[in-house]
């Protein structure tokens, strides 16, 4: 087969190309002096902004590119915006946080940007090959980011664990893809869908096994229970700004890819896939929330909380159709703001996020370290409170509307039982999210704790996320309209 | 209507929030300035809301002062506000009590005044929103959002067990409301399936046809949320903790307004939306209400802590309100609505008075006091009036409400009436006994001889409450007239549903096997 690349193809991936260019500049910039490297976060933010603008300018009807291996559609635009938002928050946090930890190096931004490119391609992939390639581009960068604090044992452990289990998951995914290819002889999603719709594949065990293995691969990447074991250790061990990125960007990209993929499975025999997803949903929500209850470390609690939120989002995938897709897209924005903000606040509290390097001593991560923070650092604590309330799903925050949208899509498609499981789960989660607020405002301050003032980047990121959550909480209509229009991915 | 086009409800609802925003900008050390801003904003809010009472047209069942704007277009959620006979009085009670509560905290709160006033004002906005919302989604947003400031008020400025109390309060309330959320969504889609229109507008959802079994489920989900808030026996256990631990203003708002949201919810949503289920389940609710009435009164009788006594008396009083609502006649429900206001005034005032005692002595036990009548006569006089209002002495507000509820209860079923009378007798016993032990007899300790009588700002917040008690007690007509039309509409709705289900039962009896019941259940 002759592979030719037209100019139309290049325009279609313009946002990705811009980011790649930025990433290369960042990599070269890593050779600069420490002072020169201080420019890299701003450069990355500008790159993300330009890429976002390019992404917006491409909005319009669906358009296939690169021989139909990727598609440019509204669904992809919105999901890409979520990934860009996740990257922007992570970059804004990183500068101050990494400097304080003494690991501020230009390569960090290279990996964040390249991983974002992977996410954006994953979101628009309509071919098993491009899905696999972009997924790997995304995760390989993340392995490095997880181990970025190479001098420290925990970070190394996180990187290694992520690499080993990630490779394992990749194996499942690839094996599944191979079986799918073997059974229908193509890697194009469109052809796969048509083959299933024609009904000849209903009892094709090879295909069913292949799709099942692919689902396992995605479940690993998304840390769905019971494939979640790696996530808490990796999220806890990785540098916090990398965690913020992993916890938000990956979810955005992988959920979007899943929404492109899952409808193909749902047309398969009867209830089997639905039951399977139902169980995955319920197990992920309940498992994540119950284990989060028992945590004494805030960062780890947030890791389990992000598992639980993956469970909520999976409801939208199960509900399927325009409603489900739109609900997940909406959720991704709310989730990115609140989880990115929450990890950002952890980063701010852990080291202070100040310019002064304080490498020695352990990070302030336990609930006890937050005691009495409320009236000592009112703005930081107010931001943390907003993130926690939003994660718990209180109105008027974005988190409430996101949950409402997802649960609504479940009720609409007849999953009332699952909606009840979900709301009871958010009830459980209220306890541990509010526990942090209790500790901050209602308990006496702990003995000695110096949290230096916030750096500009981290302060901006937190303010942006908190304001975004409140604005979406008061006026969710515009985003609801956008996501609804984009809810159905193009085939 | 003179107020057409003028968004008075929005102004009243969001003025306190604007005050809260202003307070956020003030420096924390200017405590007196912050207090003054809070008092001014809440007083202005009350004064702006008073004309609502006079412009409100009695005799119209439909909501007035309506504002309706699209909020979330694609979901069919509207910013739809309006007051009718069911909500008008509670709306005004909220602006009134919020101001009283804020004024009463002038000296009582010394720590973190800025955050405290911020939360009290945002709480006021939330509560007003709950009473004025005519869109289920908007209602739910206010209903849940209101929890947050209350959670902070109890948790930060409360007593020694405040953290336990506030978490219990939040979790109890949330348990009910998350299930209500699912029910709201269900109702929304059921309506959409029938009419093709996606809307959360209460007035439109009222036209949804729901099968009997569906109604029971939805009623259960809504009812649980409201029953926890009321609180009805046996879901009341959060209440004594929250009341006792909350700061005075928190208790005033909790007892005065928050509990009413439960009874209001039954009246506004459960009765009109699910009349068939309500008709069927009324005996269950009434029996729980009666248990609550007697249980609350008996537990109050044995309390040694005055604040706890008042807290448990709320369980009893609100049981009475519930009994009135579920008697399904005009007298009972009108009495219930008026009694919500009365309870807000009298219990709110009792908490204020207990708070004043506590501020002076840091004690709350009945045994700690004695013979106060000789030392603080003005305080005693206020206490006496408030207590008499609480036990329903003629001439004061409590009498009118209780009398109407009794009338309604007797008309519905003599046994209900008899139970309600018991409660009123018990109520008189525990209140009078407490009054006797605290105000009369020997002075309990030497230091109490130097107790200070009411100060200016304390009189300023008690006096309006007491005046209002007399006004409602002596001239109840204007208040009842404004509720009557809306109450009649609710009663008519429930009665027609009762008739319908009675007819259905007869036809079912005619057709052997009861096959229709199954069919009807499945059809929806």
Contacts between the chains, C-beta under 8 A, distances in Angstrom:
chain1	res1	chain2	res2	distance
A	374	B	156	8.0
A	375	B	112	6.1
A	375	B	115	7.6
A	389	B	148	6.4
A	394	B	144	5.8
A	394	B	145	6.8
A	394	B	147	7.0
A	394	B	148	6.0
A	395	B	140	7.4
A	395	B	141	4.2
A	395	B	144	5.0
A	395	B	145	4.9
A	396	B	141	6.0
A	396	B	145	5.4
A	400	B	141	7.5
A	400	B	144	7.2
A	404	B	181	7.2
A	404	B	185	7.6
A	407	B	181	7.2
A	407	B	182	6.9
A	407	B	185	6.4
A	408	B	75	7.9
A	408	B	185	4.9
A	408	B	188	7.6
A	408	B	189	7.8
A	411	B	182	6.7
A	411	B	185	4.6
A	411	B	186	5.6
A	411	B	189	6.0
A	412	B	185	8.0
A	412	B	189	5.2
A	416	B	182	7.0
A	416	B	186	6.6
A	419	B	182	5.2
A	419	B	185	7.2
A	420	B	179	7.2
A	420	B	182	5.8
A	423	B	178	3.8
A	423	B	179	6.6
A	423	B	181	6.1
A	423	B	182	5.7
A	424	B	178	6.9
A	426	B	178	6.4
A	427	B	171	7.1
A	427	B	174	5.4
A	427	B	175	6.0
A	427	B	178	5.4
A	430	B	170	6.6
A	430	B	171	6.7
A	430	B	174	5.7
A	431	B	167	7.1
A	431	B	171	6.6
A	434	B	151	7.3
A	434	B	167	6.8
A	434	B	170	6.6
A	438	B	155	6.4
A	438	B	163	5.7
A	438	B	166	7.8
A	438	B	167	7.0
A	441	B	152	6.7
A	441	B	155	6.7
A	441	B	156	5.4
A	442	B	155	4.5
A	442	B	156	5.6
A	442	B	162	6.8
A	442	B	163	5.3
A	442	B	166	7.6
A	443	B	163	7.6
A	476	B	72	5.8
A	477	B	70	7.8
A	477	B	71	6.4
A	477	B	72	4.2
A	477	B	73	5.6
A	477	B	74	7.1
A	477	B	75	7.8
A	480	B	72	5.7
A	480	B	73	8.0
A	480	B	74	5.2
A	480	B	75	6.2
A	481	B	73	6.6
A	481	B	74	5.2
A	484	B	74	5.0
